[in-house]
Amino acid sequence: MRHWRGVLTLVVGLLVVVVSPVGAQQPASPGAAPASSVRIAYIDVQRVLARSSAGVAAREQLEREKTVMQKEMDGKRAELEKLRDELEKKGALMTADARREKQEGFERKRRDAARMMDDFQKELEKKEQVLLQRVLQELSGVIERVGKEKGYYMIVEKRGASVLYASTDADLTDEIIRAYDQAAPAKKTP
């Protein structure tokens, strides 16, 4: 019982610190920081990924790879359409064995194309994860540095932290993008 009372006192003390007026000089509980020194900010990681030079470079690389894969899939699709048209036009003139053989060849190529499409999709997703993970690892160092320099108690991710309200004054996203781009202007995501 005594343990819970101590936890409740600590929680109430923290709440008082957080909701105290900004000009309050004394902490509401022993050991708590004054409200004016408790600074919390947020960033929108999706916006950082969309607007930072490394995020843009990663997205462009993924688009280039997707274009190459799409060209290959377009070739497979054209081949399948040609086989289907041949079956429709000449199928009635073929012997039953020849028609069945053509139909089996068509089905085999259709399955191969579907498998290839799945493989391409998985490969793109994997590459996207690798590229984004690399950007996020670099970004975490920038966030930590900016947080320390600016004296923030905590920086949260806007979407992942379930921020229900945040003043735009607490939004560090653009500052993080600038710091991130300045930290590695020569670095290009491969």
C-alpha positions in Angstrom: 0.0 0.0 0.0 2.8 2.4 0.9 4.4 1.7 -2.5 1.3 2.8 -4.5 1.0 5.9 -2.4 4.5 6.9 -3.3 3.9 6.2 -7.0 0.7 8.2 -6.9 2.5 11.1 -5.2 5.2 11.0 -7.9 2.6 10.9 -10.7 0.6 13.8 -9.2 3.9 15.8 -8.7 4.8 15.3 -12.4 1.3 16.3 -13.5 1.6 19.5 -11.4 4.9 20.3 -13.0 3.6 19.8 -16.5 0.4 21.8 -16.0 2.0 24.5 -13.8 2.2 28.0 -15.4 5.3 28.6 -17.5 6.6 31.2 -15.1 6.6 29.0 -12.0 9.9 29.1 -10.3 9.6 26.3 -7.8 9.1 22.7 -8.7 5.8 21.2 -7.4 7.6 18.2 -5.9 11.1 17.6 -4.5 13.5 16.7 -7.3 11.2 17.7 -10.1 12.4 20.2 -12.6 10.7 23.6 -12.9 8.0 23.7 -15.5 9.8 26.2 -17.6 12.7 23.8 -18.0 10.6 20.9 -19.1 10.6 21.2 -22.9 8.9 18.6 -25.0 8.8 18.7 -28.8 7.7 16.5 -31.6 8.7 15.7 -35.2 6.9 14.2 -38.1 9.2 11.5 -39.3 7.1 10.9 -42.5 7.6 14.6 -43.4 11.4 14.3 -42.7 11.5 11.2 -45.0 9.5 13.0 -47.7 11.5 16.3 -47.6 15.0 15.6 -46.5 17.7 15.2 -49.2 18.5 11.6 -48.0 14.8 10.7 -47.9 14.2 12.1 -51.4 17.3 10.3 -52.7 16.1 7.0 -51.2 12.7 7.4 -52.8 14.2 8.2 -56.2 16.4 5.1 -56.0 13.4 3.0 -55.2 11.5 4.6 -58.2 14.4 3.8 -60.5 14.4 0.2 -59.4 10.7 0.0 -59.7 10.9 1.3 -63.2 13.4 -1.4 -64.2 11.2 -4.1 -62.7 8.1 -2.6 -64.4 9.8 -2.7 -67.8 10.6 -6.4 -67.3 7.0 -7.1 -66.2 5.6 -5.2 -69.2 7.7 -7.5 -71.4 6.3 -10.6 -69.7 2.7 -9.2 -70.0 3.2 -8.5 -73.8 4.5 -12.1 -74.2 1.5 -13.5 -72.4 -0.9 -11.4 -74.5 0.7 -12.6 -77.7 0.4 -16.3 -76.5 -3.3 -15.7 -75.5 -4.1 -14.1 -78.9 -2.4 -16.9 -80.7 -4.5 -19.4 -78.7 -7.7 -17.6 -79.4 -7.0 -17.1 -83.2 -5.3 -20.4 -84.0 -6.6 -22.6 -81.2 -9.6 -23.9 -83.3 -7.2 -24.9 -86.1 -4.8 -26.8 -83.9 -5.0 -30.5 -82.9 -6.2 -31.2 -79.4 -2.7 -32.1 -78.3 -1.1 -29.0 -79.8 -3.8 -26.8 -78.3 -3.4 -28.4 -74.8 0.4 -28.0 -75.1 0.0 -24.3 -76.0 -2.5 -23.8 -73.2 -0.2 -25.5 -70.6 2.7 -23.3 -71.8 0.5 -20.2 -71.5 -0.5 -21.2 -67.9 3.1 -22.0 -66.9 4.2 -18.6 -68.2 1.3 -16.8 -66.5 2.2 -18.5 -63.1 5.9 -17.6 -63.6 5.0 -14.0 -64.3 2.8 -13.9 -61.2 5.6 -15.3 -59.1 8.0 -12.8 -60.6 5.6 -10.0 -59.7 5.4 -11.2 -56.1 9.2 -11.5 -56.0 9.7 -8.0 -57.3 7.2 -6.6 -54.8 9.0 -8.4 -51.9 12.3 -7.2 -53.2 11.1 -3.6 -53.4 9.7 -3.7 -49.9 12.9 -5.2 -48.5 15.0 -2.5 -50.3 12.6 0.2 -49.0 13.0 -1.1 -45.4 16.8 -1.1 -45.7 17.0 2.4 -47.2 14.5 3.8 -44.7 16.3 2.1 -41.8 19.6 3.7 -42.9 18.0 7.1 -43.1 16.3 6.7 -39.7 19.5 5.6 -38.0 21.3 8.7 -39.3 18.3 10.8 -38.3 18.3 9.5 -34.7 21.7 11.0 -34.2 20.6 14.4 -35.6 17.5 14.3 -33.4 19.6 13.6 -30.3 22.1 16.3 -31.1 19.4 19.0 -31.8 17.5 17.8 -28.6 20.6 18.3 -26.5 21.6 21.6 -28.1 18.1 23.0 -27.6 17.6 21.6 -24.1 14.6 19.4 -24.8 13.5 17.0 -22.1 11.8 14.8 -24.7 11.2 14.7 -28.4 8.4 12.4 -29.7 7.3 11.2 -33.1 4.0 12.8 -33.9 2.2 9.8 -35.3 3.8 7.0 -33.3 3.4 8.7 -29.9 -0.3 9.3 -30.4 0.0 13.1 -29.9 -3.6 14.3 -29.5 -2.6 18.0 -29.5 0.6 19.8 -30.2 1.3 23.5 -30.7 3.1 24.2 -33.9 5.7 25.9 -31.7 6.7 22.4 -30.5 7.2 21.1 -34.0 10.9 20.6 -34.7 10.4 18.8 -38.0 11.7 21.5 -40.3 14.6 22.2 -38.0 15.5 18.5 -38.0 15.3 18.4 -41.8 17.7 21.4 -42.1 20.1 19.9 -39.5 19.9 16.5 -41.1 20.6 17.9 -44.6 23.5 20.0 -43.2 25.0 17.1 -41.3 25.5 15.0 -44.4 25.3 17.1 -47.6 27.9 14.9 -49.4 26.3 11.6 -48.3 24.1 10.1 -50.9 21.9 7.1 -50.2 23.1 4.3 -52.6 
